[in-house]
């Protein structure tokens, strides 16, 4: 039921993603045409304005909660949803549960930076966070970067509003000190203007800041492609030029288009969760499912679980 | 002395800005060639890593403090600086002083959104802010938008990570309630992806968030123009297309280029302050000075001073 475009779009993306190695299971309302895919009937619906924690408790047969349960109980390997991020987070927390030692699960998004892929964590799970949470996000991001992206000793940077240690808000100033005192390869602050250029391998921030930065980048890319088309097609010469640059522009768009990534991992749970954009297209859903499948193949959860305890950093306070 | 490119670049921009209506005065070290412009010798230098408040106290003859003094004492009309924002804020606060009723001065930046100019406030003066500060930023932004940009009943929106009132962090959730209870035309939250499209007339946020969003937009624009050029010039057809679209691309670039705006107003002080980018070019400095001159002509400070007390909103707590 998740996603702004309705269940048919989700089913279409799942059909596109299905292969010998991937068997999508659709969790949704009775009567839904799942086009031959396995169908688990989940009649409850979590609305965008439901309070996440309440909704997860009150609606155990919503598609999100039922799908998380199937992963928690080992019947499925990964859950992919384009529904409310808050509800998905609550469902993951309550139904799948956290890995030992994890204070707060966080969303890790792979940014298509010029120097190579970089992990932004947290991209929206924790709107308010404490310095020790940021330290643990850095650790989870590093393990993810090393194990899944294959980056050796991933460079960690802290997203702030100036490169100097004392530039930032109370949260980043305290997090800077914790990161500098940890055994992570911490390279100081990074400003949001460098996120698409050279942001390091792992960029750490609270979920509010990460979401603001990510959506500012996405919105700017979309607005710029639209405005550029408008500006250059004002003249005949520009229209011809527009045709000639189309292949190059498409390559760039393809590299930057969030639909090509499809989603982001929610890291720190005992099962794998992929969060897709609310307005995901069929192609975005397909790619989110492929991302989920790669996460299963790379055993993201197992590797985080194995390496988190060994590297729980100095200063991290485990919550009961 | 402010600015990453050295005093000569600042002088060049000031020479370009000079006219019958604008008489730039250069505050800088002895021996500086001010190319005929009035020169006030200010030998102290505030470094980027100086602690702002300490530096302002310890270096009364720095260019920033001396220039603020000249505005505070009415010898100049507006001060423009590309130096450390923190030091400029501290100098403005201490040497020029706040307008009656103002808790925290804030940086207002005009965004070139598709639907028309919009004011983002605070763009970086207050890395940590409280809900009542955001309410006052909204008020200052509204007065600025109405009086200077000529927008009638400027629509106020709150920058957050979801459109619903309960989406955001503790600060935005509380600020949302204050804004909704005020007499401002508040239209709810706006997400950063809409900042260049349709963000309302006044976008309110703390200075950390505003700075993150602004620099993410600027960085994305710069990276995209660079990457697009690279992608399309890979083929001969693309190179030809690149030539043909150049006029349109230049128009877009001109509209979006921060150098064309030059700077931002620091609002809430008893004198006018324009903060320019640290790496301002000669053209950016020229435009920052023109922006300052427009602010003097429009009497930004006088209008804020006259209208702030009349509209000090419900819930705002004045600091002693």
Interface residues (C-beta under 8 A of the other chain):
Chain A: X48 X49 X51 X86 X114 X124 X127 X128 X159 X160 X161 X164 X166 X167 X168 X169 X170 X172 X191 X192 X193 X194 X195 X196 X197 X206 X207 X208 X209 X211 X212 X213 X215 X216 X217 X218 X219 X220 X221 X222 X223 X224 X227 X228 X231 X232 X233 X234 X235 X237 X238 X240 X241 X242 X243 X244 X245 X246 X247 X248 X249 X251 X252 X255 X256
Chain B: X48 X49 X51 X86 X114 X124 X127 X128 X159 X160 X161 X164 X166 X167 X168 X169 X170 X172 X191 X192 X193 X194 X195 X196 X197 X206 X207 X208 X209 X211 X212 X213 X215 X216 X217 X218 X219 X220 X221 X222 X223 X224 X227 X228 X231 X232 X233 X234 X235 X237 X238 X240 X241 X242 X243 X244 X245 X246 X247 X248 X249 X251 X252 X255 X256
